[in-house]
Amino acid sequence: MSEWTDAIVGERMTVDNQFTDRVAASRFSSQEWGLIMTATEFEIENAADPDDARIVADTSSLPAIMPELENVRSQVAAMGGAPGGDGDSGGSGGGGLVDSIKGALGLGGSGGGGGGSDEELDAAERLVQEYADELQAHLEDTGKWEQVRVAYQE
């Protein structure tokens, strides 16, 4: 089934460019978003039904990479922050590298043993599904959705 995703690489690049503002407004940096996207696969749900078919994000691998997001933040903090990045500095009121390391070790602040990882995971899943919706809308707008839907079934 990966042939269908190979066939839309150009469309994905277009949507990636259009989606950068949404990522910038999110809690994730572009590096974190890249990591999230590598752990995400896309499927077409109800592909046989032209009226109900839709692209959905398979985020089952996201929990495994969530701790790595903290490593990315730690590296950025160690380098003095992202130049020009408004990133949300983790949203913990700032504490920098020490708090980042504590969070990565599960010793930090927002309770729940993972430093707010459930909230992070939910935010990542929502953003990835928004991307999937945007991708489908783009394919529909360019007249390629039917071709992609059929290719998915093959």
DSSP file with accessible surface (Angstrom, degrees, kcal/mol):
  #  RESIDUE AA STRUCTURE BP1 BP2  ACC     N-H-->O    O-->H-N    N-H-->O    O-->H-N    TCO  KAPPA ALPHA  PHI   PSI    X-CA   Y-CA   Z-CA
    1    1 A M    >>        0   0  125      0, 0.0     3,-0.9     0, 0.0     4,-0.6   0.000 360.0 360.0 360.0  -6.2    0.0    0.0    0.0
    2    2 A S  H 3>  +     0   0   69      1,-0.2     4,-2.3     2,-0.2     3,-0.2   0.692 360.0  78.8 -71.6 -14.7    3.0    2.4    0.2
    3    3 A E  H 3> S+     0   0  125      1,-0.2     4,-2.0     2,-0.2    -1,-0.2   0.881  88.6  55.8 -59.2 -36.4    2.7    2.9   -3.6
    4    4 A W  H <4 S+     0   0    8     -3,-0.9     4,-0.5     1,-0.2    -1,-0.2   0.895 109.1  45.5 -65.9 -36.6   -0.2    5.3   -3.0
    5    5 A T  H >< S+     0   0   33     -4,-0.6     3,-0.9    -3,-0.2    -1,-0.2   0.867 110.2  54.4 -74.1 -33.5    1.9    7.5   -0.7
    6    6 A D  H >< S+     0   0  105     -4,-2.3     3,-1.1     1,-0.2     4,-0.2   0.865 103.9  57.3 -62.4 -34.7    4.8    7.4   -3.1
    7    7 A A  T 3< S+     0   0   74     -4,-2.0    -1,-0.2     1,-0.2    -2,-0.2   0.656 107.5  47.0 -72.6 -15.0    2.5    8.7   -5.8
    8    8 A I  T <> S+     0   0    4     -3,-0.9     4,-2.8    -4,-0.5    -1,-0.2   0.144  70.9 116.5-115.4  22.4    1.6   11.8   -3.8
    9    9 A V  H <> S+     0   0   78     -3,-1.1     4,-2.2     1,-0.2     5,-0.2   0.922  80.5  48.6 -56.1 -45.2    5.1   12.9   -2.7
   10   10 A G  H  > S+     0   0   43     -4,-0.2     4,-1.9     1,-0.2    -1,-0.2   0.902 111.3  49.7 -62.8 -40.1    4.8   16.2   -4.6
   11   11 A E  H  > S+     0   0   27      1,-0.2     4,-2.5     2,-0.2    -1,-0.2   0.899 109.2  52.5 -65.9 -39.2    1.3   16.8   -3.1
   12   12 A R  H  X S+     0   0   58     -4,-2.8     4,-3.1     1,-0.2    -2,-0.2   0.896 106.4  53.3 -63.3 -39.8    2.7   16.2    0.4
   13   13 A M  H  X S+     0   0  113     -4,-2.2     4,-2.2    -5,-0.2    -1,-0.2   0.914 109.4  48.9 -62.8 -40.4    5.5   18.7   -0.2
   14   14 A T  H  X S+     0   0   56     -4,-1.9     4,-2.0     2,-0.2    -2,-0.2   0.939 113.6  45.5 -62.6 -47.2    2.9   21.3   -1.2
   15   15 A V  H  X S+     0   0    0     -4,-2.5     4,-2.1     1,-0.2    -2,-0.2   0.899 108.9  57.1 -65.4 -38.9    0.8   20.6    1.9
   16   16 A D  H  X S+     0   0   59     -4,-3.1     4,-0.7     1,-0.2    -1,-0.2   0.936 108.6  46.8 -55.0 -47.0    4.0   20.6    4.0
   17   17 A N  H >< S+     0   0  120     -4,-2.2     3,-0.6     1,-0.2     4,-0.3   0.890 114.0  46.9 -63.7 -39.6    4.7   24.1    2.8
   18   18 A Q  H 3< S+     0   0   96     -4,-2.0     3,-0.4     1,-0.2     4,-0.3   0.777 110.4  54.5 -71.5 -24.8    1.1   25.2    3.4
   19   19 A F  H 3X S+     0   0    3     -4,-2.1     4,-2.1     1,-0.2     3,-0.5   0.545  79.2  92.2 -89.3  -7.0    1.1   23.6    6.9
   20   20 A T  H <X S+     0   0   77     -4,-0.7     4,-2.8    -3,-0.6    -1,-0.2   0.854  83.9  54.1 -60.1 -35.2    4.2   25.4    8.2
   21   21 A D  H  > S+     0   0  127     -3,-0.4     4,-1.7    -4,-0.3    -1,-0.3   0.889 107.9  50.1 -64.4 -39.1    2.1   28.2    9.7
   22   22 A R  H  4 S+     0   0  100     -3,-0.5     4,-0.4    -4,-0.3    -2,-0.2   0.900 112.1  47.3 -66.2 -40.1    0.0   25.7   11.6
   23   23 A V  H >< S+     0   0    9     -4,-2.1     3,-1.5     1,-0.2     5,-0.4   0.933 109.9  53.3 -65.4 -43.9    3.1   24.0   13.0
   24   24 A A  H 3< S+     0   0   51     -4,-2.8    -1,-0.2     1,-0.3    -2,-0.2   0.844 109.3  49.1 -60.3 -33.2    4.6   27.4   14.0
   25   25 A A  T 3< S+     0   0   88     -4,-1.7    -1,-0.3    -5,-0.2    -2,-0.2   0.550 102.7  81.9 -83.4  -6.3    1.5   28.2   15.9
   26   26 A S  S <  S-     0   0   31     -3,-1.5    62,-0.1    -4,-0.4    -3,-0.1  -0.243  96.7-102.5 -89.2-177.3    1.5   24.8   17.7
   27   27 A R  S    S+     0   0   55     60,-0.1    61,-0.4    -2,-0.1     2,-0.4   0.503  95.9  88.2 -81.5  -3.9    3.5   23.8   20.7
   28   28 A F  S    S-     0   0    4     -5,-0.4    -2,-0.3    59,-0.1     2,-0.1  -0.786  70.9-135.5-104.8 141.2    6.0   21.9   18.5
   29   29 A S     >  -     0   0   28     -2,-0.4     4,-2.7     1,-0.1     5,-0.2  -0.351  35.9-103.1 -77.8 169.5    9.1   23.2   16.8
   30   30 A S  H  > S+     0   0   84      1,-0.2     4,-2.2     2,-0.2     5,-0.1   0.876 124.4  52.8 -64.6 -33.5    9.8   22.3   13.2
   31   31 A Q  H  > S+     0   0  104      2,-0.2     4,-1.9     1,-0.2    -1,-0.2   0.921 110.6  46.6 -66.2 -42.5   12.3   19.7   14.3
   32   32 A E  H  > S+     0   0    6      2,-0.2     4,-2.7     1,-0.2    -2,-0.2   0.911 110.9  52.8 -64.8 -41.1    9.8   18.1   16.7
   33   33 A W  H  X S+     0   0   25     -4,-2.7     4,-2.9     1,-0.2    -2,-0.2   0.910 106.5  53.3 -61.1 -42.2    7.2   18.1   13.9
   34   34 A G  H  X S+     0   0   34     -4,-2.2     4,-1.8     1,-0.2    -1,-0.2   0.918 110.0  47.7 -59.2 -41.3    9.6   16.3   11.6
   35   35 A L  H  X S+     0   0   39     -4,-1.9     4,-1.1     2,-0.2    -2,-0.2   0.925 111.2  50.7 -65.6 -43.0   10.1   13.7   14.3
   36   36 A I  H >< S+     0   0    0     -4,-2.7     3,-0.7     1,-0.2    -2,-0.2   0.926 109.7  50.7 -60.4 -44.2    6.3   13.3   14.8
   37   37 A M  H >< S+     0   0   22     -4,-2.9     3,-1.3     1,-0.2    -1,-0.2   0.844 104.1  57.1 -67.1 -31.5    5.8   12.9   11.0
   38   38 A T  H 3< S+     0   0  113     -4,-1.8    -1,-0.2     1,-0.3    -2,-0.2   0.793 108.0  49.2 -69.4 -22.6    8.4   10.2   10.7
   39   39 A A  T << S+     0   0   13     -4,-1.1    22,-0.5    -3,-0.7     2,-0.4   0.330 100.7  84.7 -94.8   6.9    6.5    8.2   13.3
   40   40 A T    <   -     0   0   12     -3,-1.3     2,-0.3    -4,-0.1    19,-0.2  -0.900  54.0-171.6-115.3 137.2    3.2    8.7   11.5
   41   41 A E  E     -A   58   0A 127     17,-1.7    17,-3.9    -2,-0.4     2,-0.4  -0.906  16.9-135.3-119.6 154.6    1.7    6.7    8.7
   42   42 A F  E     +A   57   0A  15     -2,-0.3     2,-0.3    15,-0.2    15,-0.2  -0.883  21.9 177.0-113.9 143.0   -1.3    7.5    6.7
   43   43 A E  E     -A   56   0A  78     13,-2.5    13,-2.9    -2,-0.4     2,-0.6  -0.880  30.1-120.5-131.8 164.8   -4.1    5.2    5.7
   44   44 A I  E >   -A   55   0A   6     -2,-0.3     3,-0.7    11,-0.2     2,-0.3  -0.956  26.3-150.6-112.7 115.1   -7.4    5.7    3.8
   45   45 A E  E 3  S+A   54   0A  90      9,-2.8     9,-1.8    -2,-0.6    -2,-0.0  -0.634  79.8   6.2 -82.6 138.9  -10.4    4.7    5.9
   46   46 A N  T >  S+     0   0   92     -2,-0.3     3,-1.8     7,-0.2     6,-0.3   0.871  78.3 167.3  56.9  40.5  -13.4    3.4    4.1
   47   47 A A  T <   +     0   0   11     -3,-0.7     6,-0.1     1,-0.3   106,-0.1   0.789  67.3  60.6 -58.7 -28.8  -11.4    3.5    0.8
   48   48 A A  T 3  S+     0   0   77      1,-0.1    -1,-0.3     4,-0.1     3,-0.1   0.698  94.9  69.8 -74.2 -16.9  -14.1    1.5   -1.1
   49   49 A D    X>  -     0   0   60     -3,-1.8     4,-2.1     1,-0.1     3,-0.7  -0.864  67.2-161.2-106.9 105.9  -16.7    4.1   -0.4
   50   50 A P  T 34 S+     0   0   65      0, 0.0    -1,-0.1     0, 0.0    -2,-0.0   0.800  91.6  49.1 -56.3 -28.5  -16.1    7.3   -2.4
   51   51 A D  T 34 S+     0   0  149      1,-0.2    -3,-0.0    -3,-0.1    -2,-0.0   0.793 120.9  31.8 -82.8 -28.6  -18.4    9.2   -0.1
   52   52 A D  T <4 S+     0   0   93     -3,-0.7    -1,-0.2    -6,-0.3    -5,-0.1   0.503  87.0 118.5-106.6  -7.0  -17.0    8.1    3.2
   53   53 A A     <  +     0   0    7     -4,-2.1     2,-0.3    -7,-0.2    -7,-0.2  -0.351  36.2 162.7 -63.6 138.1  -13.3    7.6    2.3
   54   54 A R  E     -A   45   0A  99     -9,-1.8    -9,-2.8    95,-0.0     2,-0.4  -0.985  41.4-107.6-155.9 151.2  -10.9    9.8    4.2
   55   55 A I  E     -A   44   0A   0     -2,-0.3     2,-0.4   -11,-0.2   -11,-0.2  -0.644  39.2-174.4 -79.0 130.0   -7.2   10.0    5.0
   56   56 A V  E     -A   43   0A  15    -13,-2.9   -13,-2.5    -2,-0.4     2,-0.5  -0.943  23.4-120.7-125.3 150.2   -6.5    9.1    8.7
   57   57 A A  E     -A   42   0A  17     -2,-0.4     2,-0.9   -15,-0.2   -15,-0.2  -0.774  12.7-146.5 -91.3 127.6   -3.3    9.3   10.6
   58   58 A D  E     +A   41   0A  45    -17,-3.9   -17,-1.7    -2,-0.5     3,-0.3  -0.846  26.7 169.2 -90.1 104.3   -2.0    6.1   12.1
   59   59 A T    >   +     0   0   25     -2,-0.9     3,-1.7   -19,-0.2    -1,-0.1   0.150  36.0 117.4-104.2  19.5   -0.3    7.5   15.2
   60   60 A S  T 3  S+     0   0   86      1,-0.3     4,-0.2     2,-0.2    -1,-0.2   0.741  77.0  51.3 -62.9 -21.4    0.3    4.1   17.0
   61   61 A S  T >> S+     0   0   61    -22,-0.5     4,-0.8    -3,-0.3     3,-0.6   0.558  86.2  88.1 -90.2  -9.5    4.1    4.7   16.9
   62   62 A L  H X> S+     0   0    0     -3,-1.7     3,-1.3     1,-0.2     4,-1.3   0.898  78.0  60.5 -59.5 -43.2    3.9    8.2   18.4
   63   63 A P  H 34 S+     0   0   68      0, 0.0     3,-0.4     0, 0.0    -1,-0.2   0.873 101.0  57.0 -55.3 -31.6    4.1    7.1   22.1
   64   64 A A  H <4 S+     0   0   84     -3,-0.6     4,-0.2     1,-0.2    -2,-0.2   0.801 111.9  39.9 -69.6 -27.4    7.5    5.5   21.4
   65   65 A I  H XX S+     0   0   32     -3,-1.3     4,-1.1    -4,-0.8     3,-0.8   0.553  87.7  92.8 -99.7  -7.5    9.0    8.8   20.1
   66   66 A M  H >X S+     0   0   17     -4,-1.3     4,-0.9    -3,-0.4     3,-0.9   0.893  83.9  53.9 -57.1 -41.0    7.5   11.2   22.6
   67   67 A P  H 3> S+     0   0   82      0, 0.0     4,-1.3     0, 0.0     3,-0.5   0.863 102.2  60.4 -61.4 -29.7   10.5   11.0   25.0
   68   68 A E  H <> S+     0   0   81     -3,-0.8     4,-2.2     1,-0.2    -2,-0.2   0.814  93.1  64.8 -67.8 -27.5   12.7   11.9   22.0
   69   69 A L  H <X S+     0   0    1     -4,-1.1     4,-2.3    -3,-0.9    -1,-0.2   0.903 100.5  51.6 -60.1 -39.2   10.8   15.2   21.7
   70   70 A E  H  X S+     0   0   42     -4,-0.9     4,-2.5    -3,-0.5    -1,-0.2   0.884 106.5  53.8 -65.3 -36.0   12.1   16.2   25.1
   71   71 A N  H  X S+     0   0   58     -4,-1.3     4,-2.3     2,-0.2    -1,-0.2   0.903 107.3  51.1 -63.4 -40.8   15.7   15.3   23.9
   72   72 A V  H  X S+     0   0   20     -4,-2.2     4,-2.3     1,-0.2    -2,-0.2   0.940 111.3  47.8 -60.8 -45.4   15.2   17.7   20.9
   73   73 A R  H  X S+     0   0   34     -4,-2.3     4,-2.8     1,-0.2    -2,-0.2   0.896 110.2  52.6 -62.9 -40.1   14.0   20.4   23.3
   74   74 A S  H  X S+     0   0   15     -4,-2.5     4,-2.5     2,-0.2    -1,-0.2   0.911 109.5  48.9 -62.6 -41.1   17.0   19.7   25.6
   75   75 A Q  H  X S+     0   0  117     -4,-2.3     4,-1.3     2,-0.2    -2,-0.2   0.912 112.4  47.6 -65.6 -41.9   19.4   20.1   22.6
   76   76 A V  H  <>S+     0   0   30     -4,-2.3     5,-2.9     1,-0.2     3,-0.3   0.932 113.1  48.7 -65.1 -42.4   17.8   23.3   21.5
   77   77 A A  H ><5S+     0   0   37     -4,-2.8     3,-1.7     1,-0.2    -2,-0.2   0.899 108.2  54.2 -64.0 -39.0   17.9   24.7   25.1
   78   78 A A  H 3<5S+     0   0   67     -4,-2.5    -1,-0.2     1,-0.3    -2,-0.2   0.808 106.7  52.3 -65.7 -27.6   21.6   23.7   25.4
   79   79 A M  T 3<5S-     0   0  151     -4,-1.3    -1,-0.3    -3,-0.3    -2,-0.2   0.299 129.9 -95.0 -90.9   7.5   22.4   25.6   22.3
   80   80 A G  T < 5S-     0   0   72     -3,-1.7    -3,-0.2    -5,-0.1    -2,-0.1   0.668  73.8 -63.6  92.9  14.7   20.7   28.7   23.7
   81   81 A G  S   <S-     0   0   33     -5,-2.9    -4,-0.1    -6,-0.2    -8,-0.0  -0.078  74.3 -53.8  94.7 163.8   17.3   28.3   22.2
   82   82 A A    >   -     0   0   43      3,-0.1     3,-1.6     1,-0.1     2,-0.2  -0.648  58.9-116.5 -80.0 124.2   16.0   28.2   18.6
   83   83 A P  T 3  S-     0   0  133      0, 0.0     3,-0.1     0, 0.0    -1,-0.1  -0.436  96.0  -7.0 -62.9 125.0   17.1   31.3   16.7
   84   84 A G  T 3  S+     0   0   91      1,-0.2     2,-0.4    -2,-0.2    -2,-0.0   0.456 102.3 134.8  72.0  -1.9   13.9   33.2   15.7
   85   85 A G    <   -     0   0   45     -3,-1.6    -1,-0.2     1,-0.1    -3,-0.1  -0.668  42.6-166.9 -83.4 131.9   11.8   30.4   17.0
   86   86 A D        +     0   0  130     -2,-0.4    -1,-0.1    -3,-0.1    -2,-0.1   0.570  33.6 156.9 -90.6  -5.7    8.9   31.5   19.1
   87   87 A G        -     0   0   31      1,-0.2   -59,-0.1     2,-0.1   -60,-0.1   0.506  57.7-107.7  -4.2 165.8    8.5   27.8   20.1
   88   88 A D    >   -     0   0   73    -61,-0.4     3,-2.1   -62,-0.1    -1,-0.2   0.425  35.7-123.0-104.3  21.1    6.7   27.7   23.4
   89   89 A S  G >   -     0   0  103      1,-0.3     3,-0.8     2,-0.1     5,-0.4   0.780  68.3 -62.5  47.8  31.9    9.7   26.7   25.5
   90   90 A G  G 3  S-     0   0   33    -63,-0.3    -1,-0.3     1,-0.2   -63,-0.0   0.336  71.1-104.8  82.2 -11.1    7.9   23.6   26.7
   91   91 A G  G <  S+     0   0   57     -3,-2.1    -1,-0.2     1,-0.1    -2,-0.1   0.660  91.0 116.1  71.6  14.6    5.2   25.7   28.4
   92   92 A S  S <  S-     0   0   85     -3,-0.8    -1,-0.1    -4,-0.1    -2,-0.1   0.281  95.3 -94.8-103.2  12.5    6.6   25.1   31.9
   93   93 A G  S    S-     0   0   80     -4,-0.1    -3,-0.1     2,-0.0    -4,-0.1   0.716  72.5 -76.1  85.5  14.6    7.5   28.6   32.7
   94   94 A G        +     0   0   45     -5,-0.4    -4,-0.1     1,-0.1    -5,-0.0   0.622  64.4 155.2  75.9 140.8   11.1   28.2   31.6
   95   95 A G    >>  -     0   0   41      3,-0.0     4,-0.8     0, 0.0     3,-0.6   0.352  41.2-154.8-174.6 -11.1   13.7   26.3   33.7
   96   96 A G  H 3>  -     0   0   38      1,-0.2     4,-2.2    -7,-0.2     5,-0.2  -0.207  54.5  -4.5  68.8-142.7   15.9   25.4   30.8
   97   97 A L  H 3> S+     0   0   74      1,-0.2     4,-2.8     2,-0.2     5,-0.2   0.874 129.6  52.6 -61.9 -44.7   18.2   22.6   30.5
   98   98 A V  H <> S+     0   0   95     -3,-0.6     4,-2.8     1,-0.2    -1,-0.2   0.945 112.4  45.3 -61.2 -46.6   17.9   21.2   34.0
   99   99 A D  H  X S+     0   0   65     -4,-0.8     4,-2.7     1,-0.2    -1,-0.2   0.881 111.9  53.4 -64.2 -36.1   14.1   21.1   33.8
  100  100 A S  H  X S+     0   0   17     -4,-2.2     4,-2.3     2,-0.2    -2,-0.2   0.924 111.2  45.2 -63.1 -43.9   14.4   19.5   30.4
  101  101 A I  H  X S+     0   0   83     -4,-2.8     4,-1.9     2,-0.2     6,-0.2   0.934 112.6  50.9 -66.5 -42.9   16.7   16.8   31.7
  102  102 A K  H  <>S+     0   0   95     -4,-2.8     5,-3.3    -5,-0.2     6,-0.9   0.918 111.0  49.5 -59.4 -42.0   14.5   16.2   34.7
  103  103 A G  H ><5S+     0   0   18     -4,-2.7     3,-1.3     4,-0.3    -1,-0.2   0.910 108.3  52.4 -63.3 -42.1   11.5   15.9   32.4
  104  104 A A  H 3<5S+     0   0   45     -4,-2.3    -1,-0.2     1,-0.3    -2,-0.2   0.838 110.9  48.3 -63.7 -30.3   13.3   13.4   30.2
  105  105 A L  T 3<5S-     0   0  120     -4,-1.9    -1,-0.3    -5,-0.2    -2,-0.2   0.463 118.6-112.5 -88.0  -1.0   14.1   11.3   33.3
  106  106 A G  T < 5S+     0   0   36     -3,-1.3    -3,-0.2    -4,-0.3     9,-0.2   0.683  91.1 109.4  79.6  17.7   10.5   11.5   34.5
  107  107 A L      < +     0   0  123     -5,-3.3    -4,-0.3    -6,-0.2    -5,-0.1   0.457  53.9 103.6-101.9  -3.6   11.4   13.6   37.5
  108  108 A G  S    S-     0   0   26     -6,-0.9     3,-0.5    -7,-0.1     7,-0.3  -0.270  73.9 -84.1 -91.4 174.4    9.8   16.9   36.3
  109  109 A G  S    S+     0   0   75      1,-0.2     2,-0.2     6,-0.1     3,-0.1   0.487  91.8  68.7 -39.3 -56.1    6.9   18.9   37.0
  110  110 A S  S    S-     0   0   88      1,-0.1    -1,-0.2     2,-0.1     6,-0.1   0.275  86.7-129.6 -84.8  24.1    3.5   18.4   35.5
  111  111 A G  S > >S+     0   0   43     -3,-0.5     5,-1.0    -2,-0.2     3,-0.6   0.087  75.5  98.1  67.6 178.5    2.7   15.1   37.2
  112  112 A G  T 3 5S-     0   0   83      1,-0.2    -1,-0.1     3,-0.1     6,-0.1   0.631 100.3 -94.1  77.7   9.6    1.5   11.9   35.6
  113  113 A G  T 3 5S+     0   0   65     -5,-0.2    -1,-0.2     1,-0.2    -5,-0.1   0.291 118.5  68.6  73.1 -15.7    5.0   10.4   35.5
  114  114 A G  T < 5S-     0   0   30     -3,-0.6    -1,-0.2    -4,-0.1    -2,-0.1   0.249 107.0-109.1-123.0  16.3    5.7   11.7   32.0
  115  115 A G  T   5S-     0   0   30     -4,-0.3    -3,-0.1    -7,-0.3    -6,-0.1   0.917  86.2 -42.3  61.8  40.5    6.0   15.4   32.4
  116  116 A G  S  ><S+     0   0   19     -5,-1.0     4,-2.2    -6,-0.1     3,-0.3   0.709  93.5 146.1  82.6  18.1    2.7   16.0   30.6
  117  117 A S  H  >  +     0   0   45      1,-0.2     4,-3.0     2,-0.2     5,-0.2   0.810  66.9  58.0 -64.8 -29.5    3.3   13.5   27.8
  118  118 A D  H  > S+     0   0  117      2,-0.2     4,-2.6     1,-0.2    -1,-0.2   0.927 109.1  45.6 -64.0 -41.7   -0.3   12.5   27.5
  119  119 A E  H  > S+     0   0  117     -3,-0.3     4,-2.3     2,-0.2    -2,-0.2   0.905 114.3  48.9 -64.7 -42.2   -1.2   16.1   26.8
  120  120 A E  H  X S+     0   0   19     -4,-2.2     4,-2.6     2,-0.2    -2,-0.2   0.910 111.2  49.6 -62.1 -46.2    1.8   16.2   24.3
  121  121 A L  H  X S+     0   0   27     -4,-3.0     4,-2.9     2,-0.2     5,-0.2   0.929 110.9  49.3 -60.6 -45.3    0.7   13.0   22.7
  122  122 A D  H  X S+     0   0   79     -4,-2.6     4,-2.5     1,-0.2    -1,-0.2   0.918 111.9  48.9 -59.9 -43.2   -2.9   14.3   22.3
  123  123 A A  H  X S+     0   0   11     -4,-2.3     4,-2.4     2,-0.2    -1,-0.2   0.911 112.2  48.6 -64.2 -41.6   -1.7   17.5   20.8
  124  124 A A  H  X S+     0   0    0     -4,-2.6     4,-2.6     2,-0.2     5,-0.2   0.929 111.6  49.5 -64.0 -44.3    0.6   15.7   18.4
  125  125 A E  H  X S+     0   0   63     -4,-2.9     4,-2.1     1,-0.2    -2,-0.2   0.910 111.7  48.7 -62.8 -41.0   -2.3   13.3   17.3
  126  126 A R  H  X S+     0   0  141     -4,-2.5     4,-2.2    -5,-0.2    -1,-0.2   0.931 112.5  47.6 -63.8 -44.7   -4.6   16.3   16.7
  127  127 A L  H  X S+     0   0   11     -4,-2.4     4,-2.1     1,-0.2    -2,-0.2   0.908 110.8  51.2 -66.5 -38.7   -2.1   18.1   14.7
  128  128 A V  H  X S+     0   0    0     -4,-2.6     4,-2.4     1,-0.2    -1,-0.2   0.909 110.2  49.2 -65.9 -39.4   -1.2   15.1   12.6
  129  129 A Q  H  X S+     0   0   40     -4,-2.1     4,-2.6     2,-0.2    -1,-0.2   0.895 108.0  54.2 -69.0 -34.5   -4.9   14.5   11.8
  130  130 A E  H  X S+     0   0   72     -4,-2.2     4,-2.4     2,-0.2    -1,-0.2   0.911 108.6  50.0 -60.3 -40.9   -5.3   18.2   10.9
  131  131 A Y  H  X S+     0   0    0     -4,-2.1     4,-2.8     2,-0.2    -2,-0.2   0.930 109.4  50.5 -62.0 -44.8   -2.4   17.6    8.4
  132  132 A A  H  X S+     0   0    0     -4,-2.4     4,-2.5     1,-0.2    -2,-0.2   0.910 111.0  49.0 -60.5 -42.2   -4.2   14.5    7.1
  133  133 A D  H  X S+     0   0   72     -4,-2.6     4,-2.5     2,-0.2    -1,-0.2   0.906 111.7  49.1 -63.2 -41.4   -7.4   16.5    6.6
  134  134 A E  H  X S+     0   0   57     -4,-2.4     4,-2.4     2,-0.2    -2,-0.2   0.897 110.1  51.7 -64.7 -40.8   -5.4   19.2    4.8
  135  135 A L  H  X S+     0   0    1     -4,-2.8     4,-2.6     2,-0.2    -2,-0.2   0.936 111.0  47.2 -62.4 -45.4   -3.8   16.6    2.6
  136  136 A Q  H  X S+     0   0   21     -4,-2.5     4,-2.7     1,-0.2    -2,-0.2   0.932 111.1  50.9 -63.9 -43.4   -7.1   15.2    1.6
  137  137 A A  H  X S+     0   0   38     -4,-2.5     4,-2.8     1,-0.2    -1,-0.2   0.914 110.7  50.0 -60.3 -39.9   -8.6   18.6    0.9
  138  138 A H  H  X S+     0   0   22     -4,-2.4     4,-2.0     2,-0.2     6,-0.2   0.924 110.3  49.3 -64.5 -44.4   -5.6   19.4   -1.3
  139  139 A L  H  <>S+     0   0    0     -4,-2.6     5,-2.4     1,-0.2     6,-1.3   0.892 112.7  47.9 -62.7 -39.0   -6.0   16.2   -3.2
  140  140 A E  H ><5S+     0   0   96     -4,-2.7     3,-1.2     4,-0.2    -2,-0.2   0.929 110.7  51.3 -65.9 -43.7   -9.7   16.9   -3.7
  141  141 A D  H 3<5S+     0   0  138     -4,-2.8    -2,-0.2     1,-0.3    -1,-0.2   0.823 112.6  45.7 -63.0 -32.8   -8.9   20.5   -4.8
  142  142 A T  T 3<5S-     0   0   62     -4,-2.0    -1,-0.3    -5,-0.2    -2,-0.2   0.407 114.3-115.9 -92.4   1.7   -6.4   19.3   -7.4
  143  143 A G  T < 5S+     0   0   62     -3,-1.2     4,-0.3    -4,-0.3    -3,-0.2   0.667  88.1 108.3  76.1  18.3   -8.7   16.5   -8.7
  144  144 A K     >< +     0   0   80     -5,-2.4     4,-2.2    -6,-0.2    -4,-0.2   0.500  46.0  91.0-105.1  -4.6   -6.3   13.7   -7.5
  145  145 A W  H  > S+     0   0   20     -6,-1.3     4,-3.0     1,-0.2     5,-0.2   0.920  86.1  49.5 -61.1 -46.4   -8.3   12.3   -4.6
  146  146 A E  H  > S+     0   0   93      1,-0.2     4,-2.4     2,-0.2     5,-0.2   0.923 111.9  49.1 -60.9 -44.0  -10.3    9.7   -6.6
  147  147 A Q  H  > S+     0   0  137     -4,-0.3     4,-2.4     1,-0.2    -1,-0.2   0.914 113.9  46.0 -61.4 -43.0   -7.1    8.4   -8.2
  148  148 A V  H  X S+     0   0    8     -4,-2.2     4,-2.2     2,-0.2    -2,-0.2   0.919 111.1  52.5 -67.6 -42.2   -5.3    8.2   -4.8
  149  149 A R  H  X S+     0   0   15     -4,-3.0     4,-1.1     1,-0.2    -2,-0.2   0.926 112.6  44.8 -60.4 -43.6   -8.3    6.5   -3.2
  150  150 A V  H  X S+     0   0   53     -4,-2.4     4,-0.8    -5,-0.2     3,-0.5   0.922 111.0  53.4 -68.1 -42.2   -8.4    3.8   -5.9
  151  151 A A  H >< S+     0   0   34     -4,-2.4     3,-0.7     1,-0.2    -1,-0.2   0.870 103.2  58.7 -61.3 -34.2   -4.6    3.3   -5.8
  152  152 A Y  H 3< S+     0   0   34     -4,-2.2    -1,-0.2     1,-0.2    -2,-0.2   0.875 102.9  52.8 -62.1 -37.1   -4.9    2.7   -2.1
  153  153 A Q  H 3<        0   0   92     -4,-1.1    -1,-0.2    -3,-0.5    -2,-0.2   0.710 360.0 360.0 -73.1 -21.6   -7.3   -0.2   -2.6
  154  154 A E    <<        0   0  169     -4,-0.8  -150,-0.1    -3,-0.7    -3,-0.0  -0.220 360.0 360.0 -78.5 360.0   -4.9   -1.9   -5.1
